[in-house]
Amino acid sequence: RFGVLRSGSIRNVVSDHARLEGTMRACWDEIYDHMRDQLDAIARRYAPAQFAFSFSEGYPALVNTPQIVDQALQAIPDMILLDEPQLITEDFSWYLQHVPGMFMFLGTGTGIPLHSDHFDFDEHILMRGIEALFSLSKLEWAHLPQNAFCEEEFEEGNDELHDCRRQRLSIDPDPPS
């Protein structure tokens, strides 16, 4: 989707330049890479016009761990799986690049999109979120890799291993000063 188009500065003169800004999203990193490659190919079709593309890092595709989704469905039987992938940009996708996990929507029941200027919701829905997270907290996650967060192997007793486990478990009794 493109949200900004700027061209020229006077209403009755054809501009010699334009700037188009927007968002390009895909559900899989491979598809996103292909889309980026295609931009140059498309631009070449319009020679002699000149195009320059710049990209911010953006977010990777957010892909839930299937085993965790299966367990969550058992813990929250009324949880609904979405039929279609969602093209969202979410910081949580970076975590899922390194550790097993699951992202879910709480839902507001209003049908109003999250970033709409009409967004509003009944705060009572937050209790449903607390109940869902409480149900998930009771699950046994023993089937997950022991060093899911750590990409390197460390020797037992090594301080780096302790730090890695502490980060993976989100336990930090002694926060850095």
Order of alpha helices (4+ residues) and beta strands (2+ residues): beta-beta-alpha-alpha-alpha-alpha-alpha
